[in-house]
Amino acid sequence: MAAADAVDVHQHLWPEQLVDRLRARTRAPYLRGWTLHTHAEPPYEVDPAHHDVARRIEADHEDGVGLACVSLSAPLGIEGLVRPEAGTLLAAWHDGARALPGHFRAWASVPTVDPDLDALAGLLSAGFVGVQLAATDLLSPAAWERAGDVLTVAERAGKPVFVHPGPEVARPLSRDLPEWWAPVVGYTTQLQAAWWGWHAARGRELYPGLRVLFAAGAGLAPVNHERHVARGGEPPTIDPDVYVDTSSYGPQALDALVRVLGIDVLALGSDRPYAAPLRRLLGDAATQAIRVSNPTRLLTGATAQVGEEGRTWPRAS
């Protein structure tokens, strides 16, 4: 078993409170038993073992993960529901996340329309590691500007924003697409648009102290910077506070990201239960950076020391 010192910034785990509320619903998103129904994707058979807390901790320890940051599954579309519906489900998420064992920390979530900024500030001050926003709400420079109040709360709290794929748009033929279509085509397209939206909005100028994490290597958007320059964009600069996680990608794609962004903004994110954490990439020093130092700096703004022991993380309360 590997030493459990890695920090996985991207996992999903549904607490009982959220499962119960999803089963009580009659409109998407809802659960019937363990069959998930959403607006745009085919019914999905959820493996209940994937949301078993004890099994998750055991699996993480086998992979050397000592801290797992769990987020609400944004493709469910909960954040985009009308405020009373969204509020009930988000309350179940936050209450359930607070009750998880100390192995876990959680990302907060807010309704897309009229988010309660005071409540978000309270969550961030009470131990939530940051706030997750759906990429579908950040698809353009104007969309990033509309999210400005939430971004400001996170920046003032010194907590990062996690850009995660959101729900796919329902299309007439979407039910006939293969099951992998949404995660492979739709989700990566969302993340690419959100990445370019941040840069086109000059997000760093607007929020100089904000740390941002894009899931799944931002859909490999950084690899397109050469095309961006060729079509009139400005040459890229490496922003030490804009991170991408490793979820869904292996050595070929991650090596390409490192060539563009450097090693210091690549953070371990597995998307567990849908994939396992990255064990190794580009040697011992790079692996330590990706699995320990970079995710620690993302979450706290402080650099982790090699061989650091006894780290403490604030609990959600």
N, C-alpha and C positions, 0 to 999 in steps of 0.2 A: 504494500500500500504506500502511495506517495505521501510525503509530508503535507498535511492539510493547511497550507499557507496561502493558497491561491484565492483570489476574489473574482467570482463570476458575476458580472454586472447585469446579466440578461437571462433570467429564468422566468418560468410561469408555473404557478401552483395555485389551484383554486381552493381557498378555505371553505369549510363547511357552510359558513354563513352565506357566501356567494352562491354555492351550489343550491342551497335551499331556496334562495330568492329566484334563481333562474328556473327552478322547477315549478315555482308558483306562478310563473308567467304563462300567458296564452298567446302572446305575440313575440316575434323575433326581437332579440335573441332569447331563446328559452331551451331548457333541457327536458326531455322525456326519458326518464331513467338516465342513461348515460349517452343518449343521442342528442347531439347539439344541432339546433336549427338556427340559421342566421338568414339575413335578407338575400344575400347574393351567392353564397356558396352552397354546394350540395350538403345534405345532412351528414354529419361527421360522427362516427362512433368513437367516443372518448374512452380510453383505457383508464378505469378507475385507479389502477396501480400508479399511474402517472401523477396522481394527486394525493398519494399516500405520503404523509409527512415523514414517517420513520424510514420508509424505503428511499425517499429522496435524499435524506441526510446520509444514509449508508452509501448510496451511489455517489454522492458528492465526495465523501471521504475517500472512496476508492479512487477517485480521480484527483485527489489532492486539493479539493476545494474546501476551504474553511469558512467562507462567507458567501452566501448566495443572495443576490438582490432580485427579488421577484416583482413582476409588474402585472397589472391587469392586462388581459389579452385584448389589445385595442381592436383587432379585427372583429370582435363581437359587436362593436358599434355602440357600446353602452354610453360613452361620452357624448355621442350625437343624439341620444334620445331627448324627448322633451324633458324639461327640468325636473318635474316630480318623479318621473320614472328613472331618470339618470341618478337623481339624488338617492333614491332608495337602494339601488344596486351599488352605487359608489360607497354609500355608508356601510353596506355589507362587506365590500372589499376592504375598506380601511379597518373596520372592526376585526375582521378575520385576520388581516395582516398583522395587526397589533398582537394578536394572540398566538402567533407562530413562535416556535422555539428560537433561542438566541442564535442559532445557525443562520437565520434569515434576517434580512432587512428588506424594506419594500419601497417601491416608487409610488408616490401619490398620483391620483388622477383627478381631473376636474371636468365638469360639463363643458361642452364646446361653446354653448350659448350662455352668456351671463354667468360666468364662473364666480363662485364666492371667494374673493381674493383674501378676505380675512381668515376664512376657514383654511385655505391653502397655506397661508403663512403659519397658522397654528400647527398644521400637520408637519410642515418642514421644520418648525422649531421643536417638535415633539419626537423627532427621531426618524422620520421618513427621509430617505437618502436624496430625494429630488422629485421632480414631477415629470411624468410621462405625457407626451403629446402625440396624437396620431399624425402620421405624415400626411394623411388626407386633409388635415387642417392647415398644412404648411406648404402647399404645392406651388406657391408663387411668392414673389417679393411682397405683394400686397397682403397675402395671407400671413406672412411673418409679422408684418406691421399690425395686423388685426390681433395677433396673439401677444402684442406688446405688454399688456397689463400683467399677464401670467409670467412672461419672461422677466419682467421687472421684479416681481415678487421673488422669483427664484434667485435672481442676481443679488438682491438685497440680503437674502438668507444665506448666500454663499453656497447654494446647492445647484447641482447640474440639471439640465433639461435633457430628457431621453426621447429622441425621435424614433418612433416605432411604427411599422406599417399599420394602417387602419383598415376599415372595412372596404372591400371591393364594391364597385358600383354594379348594381344588378343590370344585366344585359339580357335581351330576349333569348339568346342562345347560350347564356352562361351555364345553364344546367347541363348542357351537352359537352362542356369542356372537360378535359381530364382533371383529376383531383389535384395534380401538381401545378395547374395553370396559375392559380392565384398566388401561391408563394413564389413561384419561379418568375412569372411574368408581371403580375399585378403589383406585388409587394415591392419588387426591386424598382419598378417604374416609379412608384410613389416616392421611394427613398431618394432616387436620383433627382426627381423634381424638387423635393424638400432641400436637398443639398445645394442645388443651384439657386433655389429661392433664397436661402440664407446668404449666399455669396452675392447675389444680385441686389439684395436689400442692404448690403454692407452691414451685416449683422454685428460684426466686431466693432464697428464705429458706434452703432447704436447701443450696444451692451458690452462695454469694454471689460467687465469683470465676469461675464457669464461663461460657464463651462457647458459645452453641448456634446452629447453623445448620439451618434447615428447608429442604429442597428444594422446588422448584416453588411458591414463595410460600406454603408450608404449606397447599397445596390451597385457597388463598384463605380459610382460616379467619379471619384477622384482619378480613375484611370483615363477618363475622357478629358483631362485638362489639356492635353496636347491638341485635341480637336477644338476645344474651347478657345485656345490661343489662335489656332489657324483660322477660326471664324470671327476673329476680332475681339476676343476677350483678353483680359489682362493676364500676364504671366502669374502663375499661382505662387503664393507664399505659404509657408507652413505655419499654421496657427497652433500653438502648443495647447490651447484650450478647446479645440474642436477635435473630438475623438471619434473613432469608428470601432465597432466591436467585431469579433471574429466569427459570429454565428453564421452557420450554413456554408462556410467556405473552408478550403484546405490550402495546402502549400502553394499551389500555382497562383490562385487569386490573391492570397495574403502576401506573397512575395511581390506581386505587382503593386499592391497598395503600399508596401514598405518602400518600394522604389520611388513612389511619388511623395508619400507623406513622411517618410522616416519611421523609425521604430517606436518613438516616444508617444504616439497618439493612437497606437493599436492596443485595445484593451480586451481582455478575455470576456467573451459573452457567448454562451453556448446555445441559448434558446431552448434549453432543457424544459420539457421532456422530448422535444422534437429532434435533438441532437446532443451529442456528448461534448464536454469541454475539451478544447484543444490541449493536448499534452505537451507538445514541443514544436518549436519553429526556429530555425536559423541559429541553433547553438544555445549554450547554457545562458549566456548573458541576455540574449534576445528573449528567450523563454521566460526568464525571471522578470524582465521588463513587462512582457505582455500579461503574464499571469498574476503578478504581485504589484510591482511598482506603478505601472501605468493606471490600472484600475483604482489603486489607492489614491493616487494624485487626482484622478477624475472625481472621486467621491468627496475628497477632503481638501483638495488644493495643496496637500503636503506630500512630499516624496517618501515612499516606504524605503526602509533600509534593507539590504540583503541580509537574510537570516534573522529578520526582526521577529521577536516573539512577544507574546502577551499584549498584542494590540487590542484596544477596546473600541467598540463602536457604539454610538448612542442607540438605545432601544426606543422603538416607537411606544409612546405612552398616551 
